[in-house]
Amino acid sequence: MNYGQSSQMARLWEVDLIRGMAVVSMVIFHLAFDLNYLGILRIDLDSALWFYLARLTASLFLLLVGISLTLSHSRAVLTGQLSQYPSRLWKRSL
């Protein structure tokens, strides 16, 4: 990680990769759900594959929330902006 003099911290490609995987898996699951719901394509969403894909996707998003909060807090500490962290967190949450 590059903690240079700039106000922007380096992005972690690993977190972005996991975010991308979570979004793609959510799109795949919801596409299958919609196709089944609309009667366009009969898909057994109760099968193990779809069951675990849905749980994996939800778990990835929850994992990313924890990782993002931890990174945001540690970056606030490293840049000396810890006093502004709670207000930034509330703005992001809203």
C-alpha positions in Angstrom: 0.0 0.0 0.0 1.3 3.4 -0.9 0.9 6.0 1.9 2.5 8.9 0.1 2.0 12.6 0.7 -1.2 12.8 -1.4 -4.5 13.2 0.2 -5.8 10.3 -1.8 -4.8 6.9 -0.5 -4.0 4.1 -2.8 -6.9 1.8 -3.6 -6.7 -1.9 -2.8 -7.3 -3.9 -6.0 -8.1 -7.0 -3.9 -11.1 -5.2 -2.3 -12.2 -3.9 -5.7 -11.9 -7.5 -7.1 -14.1 -8.9 -4.4 -16.6 -6.1 -4.9 -16.8 -6.9 -8.6 -17.2 -10.6 -7.9 -20.1 -9.8 -5.5 -21.8 -7.5 -8.0 -21.5 -10.0 -10.8 -22.8 -12.9 -8.7 -25.7 -10.8 -7.6 -26.6 -9.9 -11.2 -26.4 -13.5 -12.2 -28.6 -14.7 -9.3 -31.2 -11.9 -9.9 -31.2 -12.5 -13.6 -32.0 -16.2 -13.0 -34.6 -15.2 -10.4 -36.3 -12.7 -12.8 -36.3 -15.2 -15.7 -37.9 -17.8 -13.5 -40.4 -15.4 -11.9 -41.5 -14.0 -15.3 -41.8 -17.5 -16.7 -39.3 -16.9 -19.4 -37.0 -19.7 -18.4 -37.8 -22.4 -15.8 -34.9 -22.4 -13.2 -34.9 -24.5 -10.0 -33.8 -21.8 -7.6 -34.2 -24.2 -4.7 -31.2 -26.3 -6.0 -28.0 -26.3 -4.1 -26.2 -24.2 -6.7 -28.6 -21.2 -6.5 -29.0 -21.6 -2.7 -25.2 -21.3 -2.1 -24.7 -18.6 -4.7 -27.3 -16.4 -3.0 -25.7 -17.0 0.4 -22.2 -16.5 -0.9 -23.2 -13.2 -2.5 -24.8 -11.9 0.6 -21.8 -13.0 2.7 -19.4 -11.2 0.3 -21.4 -8.0 0.7 -21.4 -8.2 4.5 -17.6 -9.1 4.5 -17.0 -6.0 2.3 -18.9 -3.8 4.7 -16.6 -4.9 7.5 -13.4 -4.5 5.4 -14.5 -1.1 4.1 -15.2 0.2 7.6 -11.9 -1.1 8.9 -9.9 0.4 6.0 -11.8 3.7 6.3 -11.0 3.9 10.0 -7.4 3.0 9.7 -6.9 5.5 6.9 -8.5 8.2 9.1 -6.0 7.3 11.8 -3.0 7.3 9.4 -3.9 10.7 7.9 -4.7 12.3 11.2 -8.4 12.9 10.4 -9.9 10.7 13.1 -11.9 13.6 14.5 -13.7 14.0 11.1 -14.3 10.2 10.8 -17.7 10.0 12.6 -19.3 12.8 10.6 -17.9 11.3 7.3 -19.3 7.9 8.3 -22.8 9.4 9.0 -22.8 11.2 5.7 -21.8 8.0 3.8 -24.4 6.0 5.7 -27.2 8.4 4.8 
